[in-house]
Amino acid sequence: MPGVMDWLHALPLLAMFLVCFLATLIAALLVMGAVRLTLAHCGYGAGEPFPLRDVVVGATTAMFALMIAFSAAGIWSEANQARAAVQREANALENVLGVAAGFPPALRERVMADVKNYARQVLDVDWPAMMHKVHFTDDLYDTSERILIDLIEAVAREAGGPGAPAMASTAVAQIVEVRSARLARITLATQGVSLPQWVAMLLIAAVAMTALAMTHNQDREAQLAAVVIYAAAMGAAFFVILAHDRPFIGQLSVGSQPIAQLLTHLQ
């Protein structure tokens, strides 16, 4: 399952939409065939309606729509938070460099070197890990965290000269802000639609599709048209969820440009 999801999220948007549409269409045709065979076996042949009220279709469709809305609201909020966290992290790093301009030469060079190493670590190690939803407790993230902790200790311990304590305090506050934004970023990378949510959406979609096919059992052409239209709508809904599910992967993902631009300026 994780491998399939990784493959889906890496697809271009058009290819992702076609996969979603074809998958729901095939599933709908299979449901339709199963319904016709089952009802025929139960004595409801061609042209004979099955006594299932349309309200069942409406109720299951409403539940599916609620699940889609609930999931979409969560992932869009997480995407906005992730974008804000990356920008906040880059801004705080720039503030650290700005404050460090007033430090003694040795400490100033140390700060610039550590910020450069941190940005490179984020881009080369942390970002690929986030794209694969590596949990924020993984040891892989320890290097970038250690750089920030060591930098806080160095600034607090070694800053000297007239007015330096105030500047050191400001620098430490900004590094703490970097750590806060960093934690938010790697935590949000593991968010998205959970497995129970996917199971619930797929199950409700299958139930709604089955109910729709049963209510149109007496007319094969109308039944086929109904399930195809329903499949197209479900495919579009799943496409929207997939396109926004992971904040740091796909064509609509949150990019690393703010931190990459900072590193470029430090080269």
N, C-alpha and C positions, 0 to 999 in steps of 0.2 A: 504493500500500500504506500509507504513513504516514497519508494522509487517511482511509482506511477504518478504521485502528486508532484514530485520534483520535475518529472518530464512534462507534465501538464503546465506547471507554472513557468517553465522555461520556453514555452511555445510563443511565437508571435501571436498577437491578438486575433488576427483573422483565422489562423490555424486553430487556436484555442476555441474560438466560436464554432468552427466547423466540427471539431471533435465533440463538443458539447451537444450540438444539434444532431449529429449522426448517432451519437450514443443514445440520446433520449428517443430519437426516431426508431432505432432498432429495438429498444426496450418497449416502446409503445406497440410496435407491430407484434412483438412476441406476446405481450399482454393480450392484445386483441385476439391473436390466434388461440391462446390458451383459454380465453373466455368463451370463444365460439365453440371450441371442442368440449369444454366442460359443460356448458349449457346444453349443447346438443346431446351429450351423454345423459343429462338430467331430464331430457324430454322437451327442451325448448329448441325446436328446429328453426330452419330459415323462415323468416317472416313472422315468427311468433315472439311477441315482446316478453321481456322478463319483468315481473312486477316489482321494480325497484324505483323508488321515488327520486325525482331530480334533486330533492333537498339533500340527499346523501352526497351527491357530487358537489353541490354548493358548500356543504359543511367541510368536506375534506379539502376542497380548494381554498377555503378561507384559512384553514389550519396551515396549509402549505405556504400561503402568502404571509401569514404571521411569522412562520419560521424563517422565511427569506428576509423579511423586514428586520426581525430581531438579529439575525446574523449579519446582515449588511450594515446595520447601524453600528454594531460593535467593531467591525473591521475598518469602516471608514473613520471612526473615531481614533482607532489605533494608528492608522496611517497618518493622520494629521498630527498625532502626538509624536510619532517617530520622526516625521519631518521637522517638527519643532525642536525635538531633542538634538538632532544632528546640527541644526543651525545654532542652537544654544551652546553646544559643545565647541563649535568652531569659533563663535564669538568670544567665549571665555578664553580659549587659547590665544586669540589675538590680543585680548586684554592682558593676559599674562606677559606676552611679548612687549606690549606697550609699557607696562609697569617696569619690566626688567631693563628697559632702556636707561633707567636711572640708577641701576645697581652698579657696584664696582665691576671692573672689567672681567675678572675671573668668574664671578657669580653670574654676570650677564651672559657670558659664553656658555656656562653650564646650563642655564635656563634655556637658551636657544637650542643647544644640542639635545636636551631632554625633550623639548617640545617637538623637534624634528623627528627624534626617534619614536616618540609616542605616535605622531601622525603616520609615520611609515608603518608602525606596528598595527595601527587601526586599519589601514588600507590593505596591507599584505596578509594579515592574519585574522583580525577580528571580523572584517567584512565578509570574506568567504565563509567563515564559520556561521555568521548570522544568516547568510543566504541558505544555509542548510539547517537552520533552526537549532544549532548547538546550544544547549542550555547554558544560562549565564553562570552556573556554578562550575562549569567545566574548567579544568586546569589550563586550557588553551588561552583563556583570557587573563591569566595571572600576570603575564609579562607587561601588558599595558597598564594594569593596575599597579604593579610594582614601580613602574616608572613614575607615576603620579605621586605615590607615597614617598618615594625617595626624594622627589623634587620638593615636596612640602617640607620634609625634614631639612633639606639643604637650605632652602630659603629662610626657614625659621631659625636655623642655627648659624648661618654664615653671613647673613646680611649685616652690614656695618656701615659706619660713617654717619655724618649728620643727616637727619631726616630719614635714614634708611628703615628704622623700625616701622614707621607708618606705611612706607611703600611695601615692606615685606608683608605686613598684615593684609594689605590690599591684594598682593600677589597670591598669598595663601588662600584668601577668600575666593579668588578666581579659579585657582586650581581645584578647590573643593567643588566649585560649580561645574568644572569639567568632569569631575568624578561623578557628580549627581547626574549630569546629562548622559555620560557614558553608561551608567547603570540603567537609566531609562531606555537608552537605545538598545542595549543587548537584551534587556528584558522584553521589550516590545517585539524583538525579532522572533521570539518563541511563541508569540500570540497568534491569533487567527481563529478560524472555525475549528472547533474541537471535533474529535471523532464521534462523540455522542450526537453533536449537532448534525454532522453529515449523515449519520445513520437515521436520525429522526427525519431529516428532509427527504432522503431517498425513500424511506418507508412510507411517509405520508404521500409522496408523489406517486409511488406505486399503487397505493390504495385508491387515490383519486383517479388515476388512469384506469384501474380495474372497474371502479364504479361507473365511470363514463362509458366504457366499452359495454358494460352490462345493460345500461339504460338504452343503448342504441342497437341492441342485438337484433331487432326485427328488420333493420335496414343496413345491409352490408356497406353500401356506398356512404351513407350518412355516418355510420360507425367509423369507417376509414377516415373520412374527412375530419371528424371530431377528434380522433386520437392524434392525427397528424398536426392539427392546429394546436392541440394541447401540448404535444411534444415540442413544437417550436417554441411555445411560451416557456415551458420548463427549461428547455435548453438555453434560452436567453437568460433566465434567472440564474441558472447554475454558472453560466459564463460570467455574469457580473460578480458573483461571489468569488469565483476562482481568480478573476483578474485582480481583485483587491485583497485576496486572502492573506498573502504574505507581504509585509511592508517592504522587505528588502530584496525581492526577487520579481522578475518580470518587467515588461515594458512600462508599467505604471508604478514601478517601485520607487522608494525613496533613494536618491542617489548620494554618493559620497563626495560630490563636487565641492561643498564648502570646505571640507578637510583637505581634499586634494589640492585646491587652490592655495590654501595656506601653506602646504608643503612645497608647492611650486615656488612661492615667494621666498621660501627659506633656502632654496637651492643656491 
